[in-house]
Amino acid sequence: MQNVKIQVMTNNLFDALGLKKAVVKAIKNIGYSKPTPVQAEFIPVALKGRDALASAQTGSGKTSAYTIPVLNRLLEEEEKTALFVAPTRELAQQIQTVFRDLAKDTKINTALITGGKNMQGQLRKLKSNPRVIIGTPGRLNDHLKRKSLKLDNTAVVVWDETDRMLDLGFMAQIEEIISFLPAEKQTLMLSATFPPRVLKLAQKYLNNPEQIIIGGLNNPSANVEQKNIKIEGNEKLKKLTEILNKLKGQALVFVKTQRAAAEITRYLKKNLINAGALHGGLKQKDRDAALKGFREQEFKILVATDVAARGLDIPSISTVINYELPQNPEEYIHRLGRTGRYDKTGVCINLIARADRSAWKEIKAFLEKQTSAELPLISPKEDPAQKNEEQISAEKRNVPERTKETKTAEKAPSKKIPQKTNIAPEPQKDLKKEEYVFTPFKKVYVGKIKDEKPKHLQKLPRRKFGKNAKKRKTH
């Protein structure tokens, strides 16, 4: 049986979690005094070497929850390595920052393998045999195909923001990475949201995992106040400017497209609002510069696409504004989670025009739908010992199991009962006499034989000229 652990508030210090003394010392050096609920529940499970799947609200300390036990294991098994996979470059960079802070007094080195970075620099880094690889799926696969990256000694693999990682756009890349990993390994999956389709996919990659739910499944952070402002579509920019002019603190404005991020940023700057843009269409150096400027509060407004919805840990963000609602309801929770992190409070403002109402209804339905915490997220794998005799005999005969209802239906002869009706049957259409289909550009004939075209549409024979030409009759 699989276990599902619900939130348990604890005052246990990190010393009581079974960590090595060097790891406890590193934790205290970076300023952690006691574990958050997800850390208190997840770390002991990960230390046992079991596969684990955890759902916890944004800003709850998930990154440290898995980097701490991974560091502990690498100190115990000096020949082993670890792999962290993230959906975005920004999240991968944050994972590296957290792990480096923890491991700065150890000899464990890391390599950041993401797109947008110099390939030659990454090749040099991989030649130094780093024990921790942190990357995005696309660039990891590039190095695996080059054979510049080897995962033979990987003891633990972490899939952060699993719901995004198991999205259809990443499936092929994930399968490719898994094919290079050893069969014997520990797999850890974490995210703030786990839609049903993702849970079904996760079962494929986990081996009887321990399942931990902190603060409910697919729930937004309770530290964030949500406000809806209904407006007309052409008033959005005006309303956004009005909100930002009154705002105290930093704000993150979410849009759907790269073009919208660029245009809104230009508009805000023209209206004397200091803003920056962050989206996937920027060069990596520009993305890094925008993120660094926002972190260091060089400007208070960042207009971004969903590349900033995950992995952006900036405690000074007081407000999140959804200028455009996300396409997937679960992304709303991740956007909202950029504020109100840890023990702080925040505000999420949604600008809802007439065109946004259907999208908001989907988000609202998603938020109201609660997943029962009493049932396991992933059903346990079938035990062969629990099969009944009929199933076993069917397998021996190599035929599919049939239910009693199916057998009865096969034995009973089918009787056709004539139905009385006063409605005359529709006449069957003759394909050869089907109507013509015309377009403004050319005439298309459907199911017609050439000779059956109307005379006014038939081509006239070409007139011949020269000796063989017939003389036209003249009157």
C-alpha positions in Angstrom: 0.0 0.0 0.0 1.1 3.5 -0.8 1.1 6.2 1.8 -0.4 9.7 1.4 0.8 12.1 4.0 -1.2 15.2 4.7 0.1 18.4 6.1 1.6 17.9 9.6 2.7 21.1 11.3 6.0 20.4 13.1 8.5 22.2 15.2 11.2 19.6 14.6 14.6 21.1 13.8 16.8 19.8 10.9 18.9 17.9 13.4 16.0 15.5 14.0 15.6 14.6 10.3 18.5 12.1 10.1 20.9 14.3 8.1 24.7 14.2 8.2 26.3 16.7 10.5 28.0 18.5 7.6 24.6 19.0 5.9 23.0 20.3 9.1 25.8 22.7 9.5 25.4 23.9 5.9 21.7 24.4 6.5 22.3 26.5 9.5 25.0 28.5 7.7 22.4 29.7 5.1 20.0 30.8 7.8 17.4 28.0 8.0 16.3 27.5 11.6 13.5 24.9 11.3 12.1 22.9 8.3 8.9 24.0 6.6 6.1 21.4 6.5 7.0 20.1 3.1 10.7 19.8 4.2 9.8 18.1 7.4 7.7 15.5 5.5 9.7 15.1 2.3 13.3 14.9 3.5 13.0 11.8 5.7 11.2 9.9 2.8 13.9 11.0 0.3 16.7 9.9 2.8 15.2 6.3 2.7 16.0 6.1 -1.0 12.3 5.7 -1.9 10.6 7.3 -4.9 8.4 10.2 -3.8 5.8 12.5 -5.3 5.0 15.7 -3.4 2.5 18.5 -3.9 3.0 21.7 -1.9 2.0 25.3 -2.4 4.3 27.7 -4.1 6.7 29.4 -1.8 6.7 26.5 0.6 10.4 25.6 0.3 10.2 22.7 -2.2 13.6 23.4 -3.8 15.4 23.0 -0.4 13.2 20.0 0.3 14.9 17.9 -2.4 18.3 19.6 -2.7 19.1 18.8 1.0 18.6 15.0 0.9 20.4 14.8 -2.5 23.4 16.6 -1.0 23.2 14.2 2.0 23.2 11.1 -0.3 26.1 12.4 -2.5 28.2 12.9 0.6 27.5 9.2 1.6 28.1 7.8 -1.8 31.1 9.5 -3.3 31.0 7.7 -6.7 27.4 8.6 -7.4 25.9 11.6 -9.2 22.5 13.4 -9.3 20.4 14.9 -12.1 17.9 17.8 -11.7 15.6 18.6 -14.6 13.5 21.8 -14.8 11.2 23.1 -17.5 12.7 26.6 -17.7 16.1 28.1 -17.7 15.3 30.5 -14.8 14.2 27.6 -12.6 17.3 25.6 -13.4 19.5 28.6 -12.5 17.6 28.9 -9.2 18.2 25.2 -8.4 21.9 25.7 -9.0 22.0 28.7 -6.7 20.3 26.9 -3.9 22.5 23.8 -4.2 25.7 25.8 -4.4 24.8 27.6 -1.2 24.3 24.3 0.5 27.4 22.6 -0.9 29.9 25.5 -0.8 31.9 23.8 2.0 32.0 20.5 0.1 33.9 19.4 -3.0 30.7 18.6 -4.9 30.6 20.6 -8.1 27.7 21.4 -10.4 27.1 22.0 -14.1 24.2 24.1 -15.5 23.1 22.7 -18.9 20.4 24.9 -20.4 19.6 26.5 -23.7 20.9 29.9 -24.5 24.2 29.3 -23.0 27.5 28.7 -24.8 27.8 25.0 -25.8 31.6 25.0 -25.7 31.6 26.3 -22.1 29.2 23.5 -21.1 31.4 20.9 -22.8 34.4 22.1 -20.8 32.4 22.0 -17.6 31.2 18.4 -18.3 34.8 17.3 -18.9 35.5 18.1 -15.2 33.0 15.3 -14.3 30.5 17.3 -12.2 28.6 15.3 -9.7 25.4 17.3 -10.0 23.8 18.1 -13.4 21.1 20.7 -13.6 19.4 21.4 -16.9 16.5 21.8 -19.2 15.3 18.8 -21.3 16.3 20.2 -24.8 19.9 21.0 -24.0 20.4 17.8 -21.9 19.3 15.8 -24.9 21.8 17.7 -27.1 24.6 16.6 -24.9 23.4 13.1 -24.6 23.4 12.7 -28.4 26.9 14.2 -28.5 27.9 11.7 -25.8 29.4 14.6 -23.9 27.0 13.8 -21.0 26.9 10.4 -19.3 24.2 9.4 -16.7 25.4 5.9 -15.9 26.2 6.7 -12.2 23.1 8.7 -11.5 21.7 7.7 -8.1 18.8 10.2 -7.9 16.9 12.2 -10.5 14.6 15.1 -9.6 11.9 16.3 -11.9 10.9 19.8 -10.6 7.6 21.3 -11.6 6.5 17.9 -12.8 3.2 18.9 -14.2 5.0 21.1 -16.7 7.7 18.5 -17.3 5.1 15.9 -18.2 3.2 18.2 -20.5 2.9 16.9 -24.1 5.6 19.3 -25.3 8.2 17.6 -23.1 7.2 14.0 -23.3 9.5 12.9 -26.1 12.5 14.7 -24.5 11.8 13.1 -21.1 11.6 9.6 -22.6 15.0 10.2 -24.3 16.6 11.3 -21.0 15.1 8.3 -19.1 16.6 5.9 -21.7 20.1 7.0 -20.6 19.4 6.6 -16.9 20.2 3.4 -15.0 17.3 1.2 -14.0 18.2 1.3 -10.3 17.7 4.9 -9.3 15.6 7.1 -7.0 13.0 9.3 -8.7 11.6 12.4 -7.0 8.8 14.5 -8.4 7.5 17.8 -7.0 5.1 20.5 -8.0 2.4 22.9 -6.7 -0.2 21.4 -9.0 -0.9 17.8 -10.2 -3.8 17.7 -12.7 -5.3 14.2 -13.2 -3.6 13.8 -16.6 -0.2 14.4 -15.0 -0.8 11.9 -12.2 -1.6 9.3 -14.8 1.7 10.0 -16.6 3.7 10.1 -13.4 2.7 6.6 -12.5 4.8 5.4 -15.5 8.1 6.8 -14.0 7.6 6.1 -10.3 8.1 2.8 -8.4 5.5 2.6 -5.6 6.2 6.1 -4.5 5.5 7.7 -1.1 3.0 10.5 -1.7 2.9 13.7 0.2 0.3 16.5 0.0 1.0 19.7 1.9 -1.8 22.2 2.2 -4.2 20.4 -0.2 -3.9 19.4 -3.8 -4.0 22.1 -6.6 -4.8 24.9 -4.0 -3.6 28.4 -4.3 -1.5 29.9 -1.5 -3.7 31.2 1.4 -1.3 34.1 1.9 -2.5 35.7 -1.4 -5.6 37.9 -1.6 -7.3 37.5 -5.0 -9.1 40.5 -6.7 -11.1 40.5 -9.9 -11.6 43.8 -11.9 -14.1 43.6 -14.7 -13.4 46.0 -17.5 -13.9 46.6 -21.2 -11.2 45.1 -23.4 -9.9 48.5 -24.7 -9.5 49.8 -21.2 -7.0 47.3 -20.0 -3.9 49.4 -20.5 -5.5 52.4 -18.9 -6.5 50.4 -15.9 -3.1 48.7 -15.6 -1.4 52.1 -15.7 -3.7 53.4 -13.0 -3.0 50.4 -10.7 0.7 50.6 -11.2 0.9 54.3 -10.4 -0.8 53.7 -7.0 1.2 50.5 -6.3 3.8 50.2 -3.5 6.4 47.6 -3.9 7.3 45.4 -6.9 4.7 43.9 -9.3 4.8 41.1 -11.8 2.5 41.5 -14.8 1.6 38.4 -16.7 0.7 38.2 -20.4 0.3 35.4 -22.9 2.7 36.3 -25.7 6.2 37.6 -26.3 4.7 40.4 -28.4 2.3 41.5 -25.7 5.2 41.6 -23.2 7.3 43.8 -25.4 4.5 46.2 -26.4 3.2 46.7 -22.9 6.7 47.3 -21.6 7.2 50.0 -24.2 3.8 51.6 -23.3 4.6 51.7 -19.6 8.0 53.3 -20.2 6.4 56.0 -22.4 4.1 56.7 -19.5 7.1 57.1 -17.2 6.7 53.8 -15.4 10.0 52.0 -15.0 9.5 48.5 -16.3 11.3 45.5 -17.8 10.3 42.6 -20.0 11.0 38.8 -19.6 10.0 36.3 -22.3 11.3 33.4 -24.3 12.0 35.5 -27.4 14.8 37.4 -25.7 18.5 36.4 -25.9 19.7 34.7 -22.7 21.9 37.6 -21.7 18.8 39.9 -22.0 16.7 37.5 -19.9 19.4 37.3 -17.3 19.8 41.1 -17.2 16.0 41.6 -16.9 15.8 39.1 -14.0 18.9 40.6 -12.3 17.5 44.2 -12.6 14.2 43.1 -11.1 15.8 41.2 -8.2 18.0 44.2 -7.4 15.0 46.5 -7.7 16.4 48.7 -10.5 12.8 48.7 -11.8 9.6 47.8 -9.9 7.6 46.3 -12.8 8.4 43.2 -14.7 6.1 42.2 -17.6 6.5 38.5 -18.4 5.1 35.5 -20.1 4.7 32.2 -18.2 8.5 31.6 -18.3 8.4 33.6 -15.0 5.5 31.7 -13.6 7.7 29.0 -12.2 11.0 29.2 -10.3 11.0 32.9 -9.8 11.7 33.4 -6.1 11.7 37.1 -5.4 10.3 37.8 -1.9 9.9 41.5 -2.6 7.1 40.9 -5.1 4.0 42.3 -3.4 1.5 42.1 -6.4 0.8 39.8 -9.3 -1.3 41.2 -12.1 -2.9 38.9 -14.7 -3.2 41.3 -17.6 -4.1 38.2 -19.6 -5.3 35.0 -18.0 -3.3 31.8 -18.6 -4.3 29.2 -21.1 -4.2 26.3 -18.5 -6.0 26.7 -15.2 -3.1 25.2 -13.2 -0.8 27.9 -14.5 -2.9 30.4 -12.6 -1.8 28.9 -9.3 1.8 29.1 -10.3 1.5 32.8 -11.4 -0.3 33.6 -8.1 2.5 31.9 -6.2 5.1 34.4 -7.2 3.8 36.6 -4.3 2.9 35.8 -0.8 5.9 33.4 -0.5 6.7 31.7 2.8 5.2 33.8 5.6 4.6 37.0 3.6 1.3 38.2 2.1 0.5 39.3 -1.4 -2.2 40.3 -3.8 -3.2 38.8 -7.1 -5.3 41.1 -9.4 -7.1 39.7 -12.4 -8.1 42.1 -15.2 -11.2 40.4 -16.7 -12.7 41.7 -19.9 -15.6 40.2 -21.8 -13.3 38.0 -23.8 -11.7 36.6 -20.6 -14.9 35.4 -18.9 -14.9 31.8 -20.3 -11.2 31.4 -19.3 -12.0 32.7 -15.8 -14.9 30.2 -15.5 -12.5 27.3 -16.2 -10.0 28.6 -13.6 -12.7 29.1 -11.0 -14.0 25.5 -11.6 -10.4 24.2 -11.3 -9.9 26.0 -8.0 -13.2 24.8 -6.6 -12.6 21.2 -7.5 -11.0 19.5 -4.5 -9.1 16.3 -4.8 -9.8 13.9 -1.9 -6.7 13.6 0.3 -7.9 10.2 1.7 -7.3 8.5 -1.6 -3.8 7.9 -3.1 -2.9 10.1 -6.0 -1.4 7.2 -7.8 -3.1 3.8 -7.4 -0.8 1.0 -6.3 0.4 -1.4 -9.0 -1.6 -4.6 -9.3 -0.5 -7.5 -7.2 -0.4 -10.8 -9.2 -1.3 -12.7 -6.0 -4.7 -11.0 -5.8 -5.8 -12.2 -9.2 -8.8 -14.5 -9.1 -8.9 -18.0 -10.7 -10.8 -16.9 -13.8 -8.2 -14.2 -14.6 -5.3 -16.7 -14.2 -7.0 -19.3 -16.4 -7.7 -16.6 -19.1 -4.0 -15.6 -19.1 -2.9 -19.2 -19.4 -5.1 -19.6 -22.5 -3.7 -16.3 -23.7 -7.1 -14.9 -24.3 -8.6 -11.7 -22.9 -10.8 -12.1 -19.8 -14.5 -11.9 -20.5 -17.2 -10.7 -18.1 -20.4 -12.7 -17.5 -22.4 -10.0 -19.2 -20.2 -10.4 -22.4 -20.6 -14.2 -22.4 -24.4 -14.0 -22.0 -24.6 -11.5 -24.8 -22.6 -13.8 -27.1 -24.9 -16.7 -26.4 -28.1 -14.9 -26.9 -29.1 -14.7 -30.6 -29.7 -11.3 -31.9 -33.3 -10.6 -33.1 -34.2 -7.8 -35.4 -37.4 -6.1 -34.2 -39.1 -4.2 -37.0 -39.9 -0.6 -36.0 -43.1 1.0 -37.2 -42.9 4.5 -38.3 -45.0 7.0 -40.3 -41.9 8.9 -41.5 -41.0 8.1 -45.1 -37.4 7.0 -45.6 -35.0 9.5 -47.0 -34.1 8.8 -50.7 -30.5 7.7 -51.2 -28.3 10.1 -53.1 -26.7 9.0 -56.3 -23.1 10.0 -56.2 -23.0 10.6 -59.9 -25.7 13.2 -59.7 -24.3 15.1 -56.8 -24.4 18.9 -56.9 -21.5 21.0 -58.0 -19.3 22.8 -55.5 -18.1 26.2 -56.6 -15.4 28.4 -55.1 -14.7 32.1 -55.9 -11.4 31.1 -57.6 -12.1 27.9 -59.5 -14.9 25.4 -60.3 -14.6 22.1 -58.5 -16.7 19.1 -59.6 -17.6 16.4 -57.0 -18.5 12.9 -58.1 -19.3 13.9 -61.7 -18.6 12.1 -64.9 -17.2 14.4 -67.5 -20.0 13.7 -70.0 -22.7 14.6 -67.5 -21.6 18.3 -67.1 -24.2 20.8 -68.1 -23.7 22.0 -71.7 -23.0 25.6 -70.5 -20.0 24.2 -68.5 -18.6 21.8 -71.1 -15.5 22.9 -72.9 -16.0 23.7 -76.6 -13.6 21.9 -79.0 -10.6 23.8 -80.0 -10.8 25.5 -83.4 -8.2 24.3 -85.9 -6.3 26.6 -88.1 -4.3 26.0 -91.2 -4.8 23.5 -94.0 -7.0 21.1 -92.0 -9.2 23.8 -90.6 -12.9 23.7 -91.8 -14.1 26.8 -93.4 -16.8 28.7 -91.5 -20.1 29.0 -93.1 -21.0 32.4 -94.1 -24.4 33.7 -94.8 
